[in-house]
């Protein structure tokens, strides 16, 4: 007999559901449990740490099974999604008690890392981006959606722009046409969670139809995205994915916006990483930590939506002077008015995550407690709007744009209790007095015992039966029990239901009517409460666009207020934003490093001046640990902060608008892709050279150290020369190097200036002053640094000897080669110096060892002899 013929009907149903989403873990609702079978069960048990058992599959066969109670879904689902699993939820669509056949089941939702709206999965201050890519010859279309907030964006560009946007948004999941699998891997590697879609989804006609249908428009012209055809295709692919994953309630996705390249500073993925804008995730036990970052230092936002906005501001600094100055104006307002900041901080704490609450209204997954939070937020917005309008300027303009949704807060207050439960199933969330029928049913349910007691007392009085009692059983419900001694007093309209040895049991019409009420009361209460709640959601849904606009304003204000708080905490000052090509920073500091210095240790500030006409390139030399890398990074971070709209860690800063920031900082292997350190740094350098502009800021740190000295120095020279001689674009550049020979370039190129980070030698020790001064450095102090790092004394000493020989021979190539040969020959002398007999101390040690009778030496004698030899050697030192 074939296997299909012996499978149980339920297992056949399960396998049919599984075929719909073979790559997802299928949570199959069976009674009060979600069960998984086969490979899904094995995978689930490992992720969740739950027991793996077996279930009969019919015909004597069995399959692996794991499961958990249905009410624990909110606990276990986030763990599965965070582990990168796609999870299909299959629910029972009818009550098993009301059917005699196989229970009807359907997949109600497919949850993936990119389309999760579960609070336990989402990070409070991070967007949960889903990305779709459309590869179209030389262009790549991109679209980004955060279903938890409703933000929907698109763009298009070349491979570099695609990499930049992916790096900036850090999507949790990426969709693409399966025909471009190899191209995707070549561009983005395997670090992202992906899902491959069919090629027919990626057509312009299909995408436009989906988008216009969703937005209920005849065209996309009103969104200003019509010319971004590749981006439109990507956006259409996202909407298809929402259908595919059963996300049908998406009324909160109300607009489609374009990401204009001209509005934002170009930060490629290398720069985002090298400047440590966001830090890296590190998992320590059950906790997820991030390394120190710029975002950690300047993010003082109160609301989650403000935190998410700050993430975007850091990833996408502005290039338009007026927009930057508008932000700086509001930051200054909060900086100057501490009382306003403190009051707004209090109000923002009560607003909470208005943006995601609004999205939950659209998906009808907002619980009663969250609706009450929405009411609290609306109440707080009344005073927020008033305070903003009073201040004047840009803050006042933003306040006037807010809509208080008048009447909505009152409707919520009238309908819902002040402290309702999270779950609808708990009941009790509709306020007493809102619905008379509900009030009556509650009175029956809660006061039923009192009613029965009153009824019993009334019937005792009317019948004169003192022993009359009201009772209940599962056979015929409520009844009156009368002892046989009083049977003659029973009213004629009572109906006898049961005869006992010493008593009779009766029912009455009134008792049966009340019984019907009290038994069905709770069920009817649940139905009425749920109906009233769904009607309330119907009232809330039309307010979604208005609430989203208010959320955006609050997020922006929260960011600017947070920047003012960070400025006060860290002694930041207002930058001057200009249209010229000058960067002039006085007493600049690294915003992250200074926060993590040991207590009491001051950060040494530095001045940096760059322009396109006289001082385009700074050639910075100095030893490791002197502060070259910190100087480079702090310059870029100060520029970036200024163009975010933040005050900056400097006494003053004149910032000529920068449109691109490039970095080639530090050495990093990409061994998994077969790329060496040198290949990586050359790839990064090539990307910089191919994307320069006159407003670019370029940072090079130790370029060329991944190859031989002469190769590296030659490449470094050629790149600096190219930057200087480029007639089209004079990119401002900070170039830190160990190649002191590059200091010679200052003599031959007008706009190259030598600088060095000061150090001094005191009693054989190197002291790092960390101060930038004009003029090159000719000494690296590398051996001193090795000594500070704890290198063995013998190695430090030998390195000094080799350095002396090389420095004395460096002027003559032939002499240099001879010196290198001598060093190599002396290597054996170095390794075997213990046996060089021209040293009297070593002769003594040799004699002591040769005179030992090793075969008859006891352990204690050996230790004593070793101690004597130690004294001889110590005497030499």
C-alpha positions in Angstrom: 0.0 0.0 0.0 1.3 3.5 -0.9 2.3 5.9 1.8 -0.4 8.5 0.7 -3.1 5.9 1.3 -2.2 5.4 5.0 -1.6 9.0 6.0 -4.1 10.5 8.3 -6.4 13.2 6.9 -4.8 15.8 9.1 -1.3 15.0 7.9 -2.5 15.3 4.3 -3.9 18.7 5.2 -0.6 19.6 6.8 1.4 18.6 3.8 -0.8 20.6 1.5 -0.2 23.7 3.6 3.5 23.0 3.7 3.7 22.9 -0.1 2.5 26.5 -0.2 5.6 27.7 1.7 8.2 24.9 1.6 11.0 27.1 2.9 9.1 28.3 6.0 8.6 26.7 9.4 4.8 25.9 9.4 3.1 26.4 12.7 0.1 24.1 12.4 -2.7 24.8 14.9 -4.1 21.7 16.5 -6.5 22.4 19.4 -4.6 24.5 21.9 -1.2 24.0 20.4 0.9 25.0 17.4 2.6 21.9 16.2 5.5 21.4 13.7 6.5 18.1 12.0 9.5 16.6 10.3 12.4 18.9 9.5 10.5 21.9 10.7 10.1 20.2 14.1 13.9 19.4 14.3 14.8 23.0 13.4 12.2 24.5 15.8 13.3 22.4 18.7 16.9 23.5 18.2 16.0 27.2 18.0 13.6 27.3 20.8 15.2 24.6 23.0 11.9 22.6 23.3 11.4 18.9 23.4 11.4 16.9 20.1 8.9 14.1 20.1 7.1 11.9 17.6 3.6 11.8 16.2 1.8 8.9 14.4 1.4 9.5 10.7 -0.9 6.6 10.1 -0.1 3.0 9.0 2.3 2.5 11.9 4.6 5.3 10.7 5.6 8.3 12.8 7.3 11.7 12.2 9.2 14.1 14.4 7.0 16.6 16.2 7.6 19.7 18.3 5.1 22.3 19.6 4.0 24.9 22.1 0.7 26.2 23.5 -1.1 28.7 21.1 -1.1 31.4 23.8 2.7 31.3 23.9 3.0 32.4 20.3 4.1 35.9 21.2 6.9 34.3 23.2 8.2 31.8 20.7 7.5 33.5 17.3 10.1 36.4 17.9 12.8 33.8 18.7 12.2 32.0 15.4 12.2 35.2 13.4 15.3 36.5 15.1 17.0 33.3 14.2 16.4 34.2 10.5 13.5 31.8 10.0 10.5 32.4 7.8 7.4 31.3 9.8 4.0 30.4 8.2 1.1 30.5 10.7 -1.7 28.0 10.0 -4.8 28.6 12.1 -8.1 26.8 12.6 -10.8 28.7 10.8 -13.7 27.0 12.6 -14.5 25.8 16.1 -13.6 22.1 16.3 -16.6 21.5 18.6 -19.0 22.6 15.9 -17.8 20.3 13.2 -17.8 16.6 12.8 -15.3 16.6 9.9 -11.7 17.7 9.6 -11.3 21.2 10.9 -10.8 23.8 8.2 -7.4 25.4 8.4 -5.7 28.3 6.5 -2.3 30.0 6.5 -3.2 33.4 7.9 0.3 35.0 7.9 3.8 34.4 6.7 6.2 36.2 9.1 9.7 36.9 7.9 12.4 39.2 9.4 11.6 41.8 6.8 7.8 42.0 7.4 7.5 41.5 11.1 5.2 43.8 13.1 5.7 42.0 16.4 7.0 44.4 19.1 9.1 41.5 20.5 10.9 41.2 17.2 11.3 44.9 16.4 14.0 47.2 17.8 12.5 50.3 19.4 14.9 52.8 17.7 15.6 50.9 14.5 13.6 50.7 11.3 12.8 47.2 10.1 13.5 47.6 6.4 12.4 45.2 3.7 14.3 45.9 0.5 13.6 44.9 -3.1 16.2 45.1 -5.9 15.6 45.2 -9.7 18.6 44.6 -11.9 18.1 46.5 -15.2 21.2 46.6 -17.3 23.4 49.4 -15.9 20.8 50.6 -13.5 19.6 49.0 -10.3 16.2 49.9 -8.9 15.8 49.8 -5.1 12.8 50.1 -2.9 12.6 50.1 0.9 9.5 49.4 3.1 9.1 49.4 6.9 5.7 47.7 7.3 5.8 48.6 11.1 5.8 52.3 10.2 4.4 52.5 6.7 7.4 54.3 5.2 7.8 53.3 1.5 10.8 54.6 -0.5 12.3 54.1 -3.9 15.4 55.0 -5.8 17.7 53.8 -8.6 21.3 54.2 -9.7 24.5 52.3 -10.5 26.1 49.6 -8.4 27.9 52.1 -6.2 24.7 53.8 -5.3 23.0 50.5 -4.6 25.8 49.5 -2.3 25.6 52.8 -0.5 21.8 52.6 0.0 21.9 49.0 1.2 24.7 49.9 3.6 22.8 52.9 4.9 19.5 51.2 5.4 20.8 47.8 6.5 17.7 45.9 5.5 16.6 42.8 7.5 15.6 41.1 4.2 16.3 41.6 0.5 14.1 40.5 -2.4 15.4 40.0 -5.9 14.8 38.2 -9.2 16.2 34.7 -8.9 17.7 35.0 -12.4 20.2 37.5 -10.9 21.4 35.3 -8.1 25.1 35.4 -9.1 25.1 39.2 -9.7 23.6 39.8 -6.3 26.2 37.7 -4.6 29.0 39.4 -6.5 27.8 42.8 -5.3 26.6 42.1 -1.8 28.0 38.8 -0.8 26.1 36.5 1.6 25.7 38.7 4.6 22.0 39.5 4.0 18.9 37.4 4.5 17.4 37.1 1.0 14.3 35.8 -0.8 14.3 35.0 -4.5 11.2 35.9 -6.6 10.0 34.9 -10.0 11.1 37.0 -13.0 7.5 37.8 -14.1 7.0 39.9 -11.0 9.8 42.3 -12.1 8.0 44.0 -15.0 7.0 47.7 -15.2 3.4 47.0 -16.2 2.9 44.6 -13.3 4.5 47.0 -10.8 2.5 50.0 -11.9 -0.8 48.1 -11.7 0.0 46.9 -8.2 1.0 50.4 -7.0 -1.9 52.3 -8.6 -4.3 49.7 -7.2 -2.9 50.0 -3.7 -2.9 53.8 -3.7 -6.2 54.0 -5.6 -4.8 56.4 -8.2 -4.8 56.3 -12.0 -1.0 57.0 -12.2 2.1 57.5 -10.1 2.7 61.1 -11.3 1.5 62.5 -8.0 4.3 60.8 -6.1 7.1 62.4 -8.2 8.6 59.0 -9.0 7.4 58.5 -12.6 10.9 58.7 -14.1 12.4 56.1 -11.7 11.1 53.0 -13.7 13.6 50.6 -12.2 12.7 51.8 -8.7 9.0 51.4 -9.5 9.6 47.8 -10.5 11.3 47.2 -7.2 8.4 48.8 -5.3 5.9 46.6 -7.1 7.9 43.6 -6.1 7.5 44.6 -2.5 3.8 44.9 -2.7 3.6 41.4 -4.4 5.6 40.1 -1.4 3.1 41.6 1.0 0.4 39.6 -0.8 2.5 36.5 -0.8 3.1 36.7 2.9 -0.7 37.4 3.7 -0.2 41.0 4.8 -3.5 42.4 3.5 -4.2 45.2 6.0 -1.7 47.8 4.7 -3.8 51.0 4.7 -1.0 52.7 6.6 1.2 52.6 3.5 -0.2 55.9 2.3 2.6 57.3 0.1 5.6 56.4 -2.0 8.6 58.7 -1.7 11.8 58.9 -3.7 15.3 59.0 -2.3 17.0 61.9 -4.2 20.8 61.5 -4.5 21.1 65.3 -4.8 19.7 65.8 -1.3 22.1 63.8 0.8 25.9 63.4 1.4 27.4 60.3 -0.3 28.6 57.9 2.4 29.7 54.5 1.0 29.6 51.3 3.0 33.4 51.7 3.7 32.9 55.1 5.2 29.9 54.1 7.3 32.0 51.3 8.7 35.3 53.2 9.0 33.8 56.2 10.8 31.9 53.8 13.2 28.7 55.7 12.7 26.5 52.9 14.0 28.8 50.5 15.7 28.8 46.7 15.3 26.5 44.3 17.0 28.1 41.9 19.5 26.2 39.1 21.1 27.2 38.5 24.8 25.1 35.7 26.2 21.4 36.7 26.0 22.3 40.4 25.3 23.0 42.2 22.1 25.6 45.0 22.5 27.0 47.5 20.1 30.5 48.9 19.9 30.9 52.6 20.7 29.6 54.8 17.8 28.7 58.3 16.8 25.0 57.4 17.0 25.4 56.3 20.6 27.0 59.6 21.6 24.6 62.0 19.9 21.3 60.1 20.1 19.4 61.7 23.0 16.0 61.2 21.5 13.1 60.3 23.8 10.6 58.6 21.5 11.3 55.4 19.5 10.3 57.1 16.2 12.8 59.9 17.0 15.5 57.3 17.5 14.7 55.8 14.1 14.8 59.2 12.5 18.2 59.9 14.1 19.5 56.7 12.5 18.5 58.0 9.1 19.9 61.5 9.7 23.3 60.0 10.5 23.2 57.8 7.4 22.0 60.6 5.2 23.5 64.0 6.1 22.0 67.0 4.1 23.7 68.9 1.3 21.2 71.9 1.2 22.4 74.8 3.2 18.9 76.1 4.0 17.7 72.8 5.3 20.8 72.3 7.5 20.3 75.8 8.9 16.7 75.1 9.7 17.7 72.2 11.8 20.5 74.2 13.5 18.0 76.9 14.3 15.7 74.5 16.1 18.6 72.9 17.9 19.7 76.4 19.0 16.2 77.1 20.3 16.3 74.1 22.6 19.9 74.7 23.6 19.1 78.2 24.7 15.8 77.3 26.5 16.4 74.6 29.1 12.9 75.0 30.6 11.3 74.3 27.2 13.6 71.2 26.7 12.7 69.8 30.1 8.9 70.2 29.6 9.0 68.8 26.0 11.1 65.8 27.3 8.3 65.0 29.8 5.6 65.3 27.2 7.5 63.2 24.6 7.9 60.4 27.2 4.1 60.2 27.4 3.8 60.1 23.6 5.6 56.8 23.1 5.8 55.2 19.7 2.9 57.0 17.9 4.2 56.0 14.5 4.0 52.2 15.1 0.7 52.5 17.0 -0.7 54.1 13.9 0.5 51.3 11.7 -1.1 48.8 14.1 -4.5 50.5 13.6 -4.2 49.7 9.9 -3.3 46.1 10.5 -6.1 45.9 13.2 -3.5 44.5 15.6 -3.6 47.3 18.1 -4.7 46.1 21.5 -6.9 48.1 23.9 -3.9 49.1 26.1 -2.2 50.6 23.0 -5.4 52.5 22.0 -5.4 54.1 25.4 -1.7 54.9 24.8 -2.8 56.6 21.6 -5.3 58.7 23.6 -2.5 59.7 26.1 -0.3 60.7 23.1 -3.0 62.8 21.6 -3.6 64.6 25.0 0.2 65.3 25.2 0.2 66.7 21.6 -2.1 69.5 22.7 0.6 71.1 24.9 3.4 70.1 22.5 1.7 72.1 19.7 1.1 75.0 22.0 4.7 75.2 23.2 6.1 74.9 19.7 3.9 77.6 18.3 4.9 80.1 21.0 8.6 79.9 20.2 8.5 81.3 16.7 10.8 80.5 13.8 11.0 77.0 12.3 9.7 75.4 15.5 6.6 77.4 15.3 6.0 76.5 11.7 6.3 72.8 12.6 3.8 73.2 15.4 1.2 74.8 13.2 1.4 71.8 10.9 0.3 69.4 13.6 -3.3 68.1 13.7 -4.7 67.4 17.2 -7.4 65.0 15.8 -10.0 66.8 17.9 -12.6 64.5 19.3 -10.7 61.3 18.8 -9.1 61.3 22.2 -12.5 61.9 23.8 -14.1 59.0 21.8 -11.4 56.7 23.1 -11.8 57.9 26.7 -15.6 57.4 26.5 -15.3 53.9 25.2 -12.3 52.3 26.8 -11.4 51.9 30.5 -8.3 53.7 31.8 -6.3 50.5 32.3 -7.5 47.9 29.9 -5.9 44.5 29.3 -3.4 43.9 26.5 -5.4 41.0 25.1 -8.9 41.2 23.8 -9.6 37.7 25.1 -9.3 39.0 28.7 -12.3 41.3 28.3 -13.3 44.2 30.5 -11.9 46.9 28.3 -15.2 48.7 27.3 -16.1 51.4 29.9 -19.2 51.0 32.0 -22.0 53.3 30.8 -21.0 53.2 27.1 -23.4 50.4 26.1 -26.6 49.6 28.1 -26.9 46.1 26.9 -23.3 45.3 27.9 -23.9 46.9 31.3 -27.0 44.7 31.9 -25.1 41.5 30.9 -22.2 42.5 33.2 -24.6 43.0 36.0 -26.1 39.6 35.5 -22.6 38.0 35.3 -21.1 39.7 38.3 -24.2 40.0 40.4 -25.8 36.6 39.6 -25.3 35.2 43.1 -26.9 38.2 44.7 -29.9 37.9 42.4 -30.3 34.2 43.3 -30.0 35.0 47.0 -32.7 37.7 46.6 -34.9 35.3 44.7 -34.6 32.7 47.3 -35.5 35.1 50.1 -38.5 36.4 48.1 -39.8 32.8 47.4 -39.4 31.8 51.1 -41.4 34.8 52.1 -44.1 34.2 49.5 -44.5 30.4 49.9 -43.8 30.2 53.6 -41.3 27.4 53.0 -38.4 28.2 55.4 -36.0 25.4 54.1 -36.3 26.4 50.4 -32.9 26.5 48.7 -31.8 27.4 45.2 -29.4 24.8 43.7 -27.7 23.9 40.4 -26.6 20.8 38.5 -25.4 20.1 35.0 -28.5 18.0 34.2 -31.2 20.6 34.3 -29.5 23.8 35.7 -31.0 25.9 38.4 -33.8 24.6 40.6 -35.7 25.1 43.9 -35.3 22.3 46.5 -38.2 21.7 48.9 -38.2 19.2 51.7 -41.1 16.7 51.7 -42.6 18.2 54.9 -43.4 21.4 52.9 -44.6 19.9 49.5 -48.1 21.1 50.1 -46.9 24.7 50.0 -45.3 24.5 46.5 -47.1 26.8 44.0 -49.0 25.0 41.3 -47.1 26.7 38.5 -43.8 25.2 39.6 -42.6 22.3 37.5 -41.3 19.2 39.3 -38.0 18.0 37.8 -36.5 15.4 40.3 -37.6 13.4 43.3 -35.2 12.6 46.1 -35.6 10.6 49.3 -36.4 13.5 51.5 -37.1 16.3 49.0 -38.4 17.4 45.6 -36.7 19.7 43.0 -38.7 22.2 41.0 -38.0 24.8 38.2 -39.9 27.9 37.4 -40.2 30.1 34.3 -38.4 33.0 36.0 -35.6 30.7 37.1 -35.1 29.2 33.6 -35.1 32.7 32.0 -32.5 33.9 34.4 -30.5 30.7 33.9 -30.4 31.3 30.2 -29.2 34.9 30.8 -26.5 34.0 33.3 -25.1 31.1 31.2 -24.9 33.0 28.0 -24.0 36.4 29.5 -20.2 36.0 29.3 -20.3 34.8 25.7 -22.6 37.7 24.8 -20.3 40.1 26.7 -17.3 38.9 24.7 -19.2 39.4 21.4 -20.5 42.8 22.3 -17.1 44.1 23.5 -15.4 42.8 20.4 -18.0 44.4 18.1 -17.7 47.7 19.9 -13.9 47.6 19.7 -13.9 46.8 16.0 -16.2 49.7 15.5 -13.8 51.9 17.4 -11.0 50.8 15.0 -13.2 51.7 12.1 -13.3 55.2 13.6 -9.6 55.3 14.0 -8.6 54.2 10.5 -9.4 57.4 8.6 -7.1 59.3 11.0 -4.0 57.2 9.9 -2.5 59.8 7.5 -2.9 62.6 10.0 -1.4 60.6 12.8 1.5 59.7 10.5 2.1 63.3 9.8 2.1 64.2 13.5 4.5 61.3 14.2 6.9 62.6 11.6 6.9 66.1 13.1 7.4 64.7 16.6 10.3 62.5 15.4 12.0 65.5 13.7 11.6 67.7 16.8 12.7 64.9 19.1 15.9 64.6 17.0 16.7 68.3 17.1 15.9 68.5 20.8 18.1 65.4 21.4 21.0 67.1 19.5 20.6 70.1 21.7 20.9 67.9 24.8 23.9 66.2 23.4 25.5 69.6 22.7 25.0 70.7 26.2 26.3 67.5 27.7 29.4 67.4 25.5 30.3 71.1 25.0 29.5 71.3 21.3 29.2 74.6 19.4 27.2 75.9 16.5 28.9 75.3 13.1 28.9 77.9 10.3 27.5 76.4 7.1 28.7 77.9 3.9 28.5 77.4 0.1 32.3 77.9 -0.3 35.0 75.2 -0.4 36.6 75.8 2.9 36.7 73.6 6.0 38.2 75.5 9.0 37.9 73.7 12.3 39.3 75.2 15.5 40.0 73.0 18.5 38.2 70.0 17.0 37.7 66.8 19.0 36.6 63.2 18.2 33.1 63.0 19.6 33.3 59.3 20.4 36.9 58.9 21.7 36.5 61.8 24.1 33.5 60.2 25.7 35.4 57.0 26.5 38.6 58.5 27.8 39.7 57.5 31.3 38.2 59.8 34.0 40.2 63.1 34.2 42.2 62.6 31.0 41.5 65.5 28.6 41.1 65.1 24.9 43.8 67.0 22.9 42.0 69.2 20.4 43.4 70.2 17.0 42.9 72.7 14.2 42.3 71.6 10.6 42.2 73.9 7.6 41.4 72.7 4.1 40.4 74.5 0.9 40.5 73.9 -2.8 43.0 76.7 -3.7 45.9 76.8 -1.2 45.7 73.8 1.2 43.9 71.0 -0.6 45.9 68.0 0.8 47.4 67.6 4.2 50.2 65.0 4.3 50.2 63.9 7.9 53.1 61.8 9.4 53.8 60.5 12.8 54.1 57.2 14.7 51.4 54.7 15.4 49.4 55.6 18.6 50.2 59.3 18.0 46.6 60.1 17.0 46.7 60.3 13.2 43.7 58.1 12.6 41.7 59.9 15.3 42.5 63.2 13.6 41.3 62.0 10.2 38.1 60.5 11.6 37.2 63.5 13.8 37.5 65.9 10.9 35.0 63.8 8.9 32.7 63.3 11.9 32.7 67.1 12.6 31.7 67.8 8.9 29.1 65.0 9.0 27.6 66.2 12.3 27.4 69.8 11.0 25.5 68.6 7.9 23.1 66.5 10.0 22.2 69.8 11.7 24.1 69.1 14.9 26.4 71.3 17.0 29.9 70.0 16.7 32.8 69.1 19.1 34.9 72.2 18.2 35.5 75.7 19.5 34.4 76.8 16.0 33.8 75.2 12.6 33.4 76.8 9.2 32.0 74.0 7.0 31.9 74.5 3.3 29.2 72.1 2.1 30.6 68.6 1.4 28.8 66.3 -1.0 30.8 63.1 -0.5 32.9 61.7 2.3 35.3 58.9 1.4 37.6 56.9 3.7 40.3 54.3 3.2 41.1 53.7 6.9 42.7 50.7 8.5 43.6 47.3 7.0 40.9 44.6 6.6 41.1 41.3 4.8 38.1 39.8 3.0 39.5 36.3 3.0 36.1 34.7 2.5 35.9 36.3 -0.9 39.5 35.5 -1.6 40.7 39.1 -1.3 43.8 40.1 0.6 44.3 43.3 2.6 46.0 44.9 -0.4 43.2 44.0 -2.8 40.6 45.4 -0.4 42.4 48.7 0.1 43.0 49.0 -3.7 39.3 48.3 -4.4 38.3 51.0 -1.8 40.8 53.4 -3.2 39.6 52.8 -6.8 36.0 53.5 -5.7 37.2 56.8 -4.3 39.1 57.8 -7.4 36.2 57.0 -9.7 33.6 59.1 -7.7 35.4 62.3 -6.8 33.9 65.8 -6.9 35.2 69.2 -6.0 33.2 69.1 -2.7 34.5 65.7 -1.7 36.3 65.1 1.6 38.8 62.2 1.3 40.6 60.4 4.1 43.5 58.1 3.5 45.1 56.3 6.4 48.3 54.3 5.7 47.5 53.6 2.1 49.7 50.9 0.5 50.9 49.1 3.6 49.3 45.9 2.4 52.1 45.5 -0.1 55.9 45.9 -0.2 57.4 49.2 0.9 58.4 50.5 -2.6 55.1 49.3 -4.2 53.1 50.9 -1.4 55.0 54.2 -1.5 54.7 54.4 -5.3 51.0 53.8 -5.2 50.5 56.4 -2.4 52.6 59.0 -4.3 50.6 58.4 -7.5 47.2 58.7 -5.8 48.2 61.9 -4.0 49.5 63.3 -7.3 46.3 62.4 -9.0 44.2 64.1 -6.3 46.3 67.3 -6.7 46.6 67.4 -10.4 42.9 66.5 -11.2 41.8 69.5 -13.2 38.1 68.8 -12.8 37.8 68.0 -9.1 40.0 69.3 -6.3 38.9 67.0 -3.5 40.0 68.1 0.0 42.2 65.3 1.4 43.8 64.2 4.7 46.5 61.7 3.9 48.1 60.0 6.9 51.2 57.9 6.1 54.3 56.1 7.4 56.1 56.9 4.2 58.1 59.9 5.3 59.4 60.2 1.7 56.0 61.6 0.7 56.9 64.7 2.6 59.0 65.6 -0.4 55.8 66.2 -2.4 55.2 69.5 -0.6 58.2 70.9 -2.5 56.7 70.0 -5.9 53.0 70.5 -5.5 51.5 73.9 -4.4 48.4 72.6 -2.5 50.1 69.8 -0.6 51.1 70.8 3.0 53.1 68.7 5.4 51.8 68.2 9.0 52.8 65.8 11.7 51.5 64.7 15.1 53.9 65.8 17.8 55.7 63.3 20.0 58.8 63.7 22.1 61.4 61.4 23.5 62.1 61.7 27.3 64.8 59.5 28.9 64.4 56.9 26.2 60.6 56.9 26.4 58.3 58.2 23.7 55.6 60.7 24.9 52.6 61.2 22.6 51.5 64.9 22.6 48.7 64.3 20.0 49.1 67.8 18.7 49.0 68.5 14.9 51.8 70.9 13.8 53.0 72.1 10.4 56.0 70.2 9.0 56.7 66.6 8.4 58.1 63.9 10.7 61.2 61.9 9.9 61.2 59.5 12.8 58.5 56.8 13.3 59.2 55.8 16.9 57.9 52.4 15.9 60.4 50.5 18.2 59.3 52.6 21.1 55.7 51.7 20.4 56.7 48.0 20.3 58.4 48.4 23.7 55.2 50.1 25.1 53.2 47.2 23.8 55.2 44.7 25.9 57.4 43.3 23.2 60.3 41.1 24.6 63.4 43.1 25.4 65.6 41.0 23.1 63.4 41.7 20.1 63.3 45.5 20.9 67.0 45.6 21.2 67.6 43.7 18.0 65.2 45.9 16.1 67.2 48.9 17.3 70.4 47.4 15.9 68.8 46.6 12.6 67.3 50.1 12.3 70.6 51.8 13.0 72.2 49.8 10.2 69.4 50.5 7.7 69.3 54.2 8.5 73.1 54.6 8.0 72.9 52.8 4.6 69.7 54.3 3.3 71.4 57.0 1.2 73.1 54.4 -1.0 71.3 51.5 -2.6 74.4 49.3 -2.9 75.4 50.0 0.7 71.8 49.4 1.7 71.8 45.9 0.0 75.1 45.1 1.7 73.8 46.1 5.0 70.7 44.0 4.6 73.0 41.0 3.7 75.0 41.7 6.8 71.8 41.8 8.9 70.8 38.5 7.5 74.2 37.0 8.2 74.1 38.3 11.7 70.7 36.6 12.2 72.4 33.3 13.2 74.6 35.3 15.5 71.6 36.7 17.1 69.8 33.4 17.5 73.0 31.6 18.8 74.5 34.4 20.8 74.5 32.3 23.9 77.5 30.4 22.4 79.5 33.4 21.3 82.8 32.8 23.3 84.0 36.4 23.1 81.7 37.1 26.0 83.2 36.1 29.4 79.9 35.8 31.0 78.7 33.4 28.4 81.9 31.4 28.8 81.2 31.0 32.5 77.7 29.8 31.7 79.1 27.4 29.1 81.6 26.0 31.6 78.9 25.5 34.3 76.8 23.5 31.9 79.7 21.4 30.5 80.8 20.4 34.0 77.4 19.1 35.0 77.0 15.3 35.4 73.5 15.2 34.0 73.0 11.5 34.6 73.5 11.7 38.3 71.9 15.2 38.9 69.0 15.2 41.3 66.0 17.5 40.7 67.0 19.8 43.7 70.6 20.0 42.5 69.3 20.9 39.0 67.2 23.7 40.4 70.2 25.0 42.5 72.5 25.0 39.4 69.9 26.8 37.4 69.7 29.5 40.0 73.5 29.9 40.0 73.4 30.4 36.2 70.6 32.9 36.6 72.7 34.9 39.0 75.6 34.9 36.5 73.4 36.2 33.7 71.7 38.7 36.0 75.1 40.0 37.0 75.8 40.8 33.3 72.6 42.9 33.0 
